[in-house]
Amino acid sequence: QVQLVESGGGLVQAGGSLRLSCAASGRTFSLYAMGWFRQAPGKERRFVAAMRWSGGSATYADSVKGRFTISRDNAKNTMYLQMTSLKPEDTAVYFCAADDLAIPGGGYDYWGQGTQVTVSS
């Protein structure tokens, strides 16, 4: 079992920056990939960024490419989403997720509770 807890959300002006954190606890040794998703009011949850826990690759949605950076600190079992040049359309609840190799099947196996990011114009 893995637990994910997001933090770092808040209110920021357009053009500003925020760093989101996702702390993983429990059985984290078999995690393969972790990612960030977001859900704006009245809209479906959408992919933002993902990386392999071992490092070496990262993928970003076109809407955030060049502005957001995903990273992780294995020693702290934490991944981050550094968000810069924020836009009002980035306003959403941000969720972290993890894919566990120990659990068969595709898709993400664990999800955090979400953290609110609000970007004012």
C-alpha positions in Angstrom: 0.0 0.0 0.0 1.2 3.5 -0.9 -0.2 6.8 0.4 0.3 10.0 -1.5 -0.1 13.5 0.0 0.1 16.7 -2.0 1.0 20.0 -0.6 2.2 23.4 -1.8 -1.0 24.7 -3.5 -2.3 28.2 -2.9 -3.1 31.5 -4.5 -0.7 33.2 -6.8 -0.8 36.0 -9.3 -0.4 35.3 -13.0 3.2 35.0 -14.0 4.1 33.8 -10.5 5.5 30.4 -9.4 4.5 27.6 -7.1 6.1 24.3 -6.2 3.9 21.4 -5.4 5.1 18.4 -3.4 3.8 14.9 -3.3 5.1 12.8 -0.4 4.8 9.0 -0.8 4.8 6.7 2.1 4.2 3.0 2.7 5.5 0.4 0.2 7.3 2.7 -2.2 10.1 0.5 -3.3 8.2 -1.0 -6.3 6.9 2.3 -7.7 7.6 2.7 -11.4 6.2 6.1 -12.4 4.6 9.1 -10.8 2.6 11.8 -12.3 0.6 15.0 -11.9 -2.9 15.6 -13.0 -5.2 18.5 -12.6 -9.0 19.1 -12.6 -10.5 22.5 -13.2 -14.1 23.2 -12.0 -16.6 21.5 -14.2 -14.0 19.7 -16.3 -12.4 16.3 -16.4 -9.1 15.4 -14.8 -6.3 15.9 -17.3 -2.7 14.8 -17.5 0.0 17.4 -16.6 3.3 15.6 -16.2 4.9 12.3 -15.4 8.3 10.7 -14.7 9.8 7.4 -14.0 10.7 7.0 -10.3 14.2 5.9 -11.3 14.6 9.1 -13.3 15.8 9.5 -16.9 12.6 10.5 -18.5 9.8 13.0 -18.1 6.7 13.8 -20.1 4.6 17.0 -20.1 1.3 18.1 -21.5 1.7 20.6 -24.3 -0.1 23.2 -22.2 2.6 23.2 -19.5 5.7 22.4 -21.5 8.4 24.9 -20.9 6.7 26.2 -17.8 6.4 23.2 -15.5 9.2 20.9 -14.3 8.7 17.5 -12.6 11.3 16.1 -10.3 11.8 13.8 -7.4 13.9 13.3 -4.4 14.3 9.5 -3.8 15.7 10.0 -0.3 12.6 11.8 0.8 10.2 9.7 -1.3 8.8 13.0 -2.7 8.2 14.3 -6.1 7.7 17.9 -7.1 6.0 20.0 -9.7 7.7 23.3 -10.1 5.3 25.6 -11.9 6.4 28.9 -13.3 4.8 31.6 -15.5 1.5 30.5 -14.1 -1.7 31.5 -16.0 -5.3 31.7 -14.9 -6.1 28.6 -16.9 -3.7 26.7 -14.7 -6.2 27.1 -11.9 -7.3 23.6 -10.8 -7.0 21.0 -8.1 -3.7 19.2 -8.7 -3.4 15.5 -7.9 -0.3 13.3 -7.8 -0.5 9.6 -8.8 1.7 6.6 -8.7 2.0 3.5 -10.8 3.1 0.5 -8.7 4.9 -2.4 -10.5 3.6 -4.7 -7.8 0.0 -4.2 -9.0 -0.8 -5.7 -12.4 -2.5 -3.7 -15.0 -2.1 -0.3 -16.7 -2.9 3.0 -15.3 -2.1 4.6 -12.0 -2.7 2.7 -8.8 -2.6 5.4 -6.1 -3.9 8.9 -5.9 -3.4 11.8 -3.5 -6.2 13.9 -2.2 -5.4 17.0 -4.3 -4.2 20.5 -3.6 -5.8 23.6 -4.9 -3.9 26.0 -7.1 -5.6 29.3 -7.9 -4.0 31.8 -10.3 -5.4 35.3 -10.4 -5.4 37.5 -13.4 
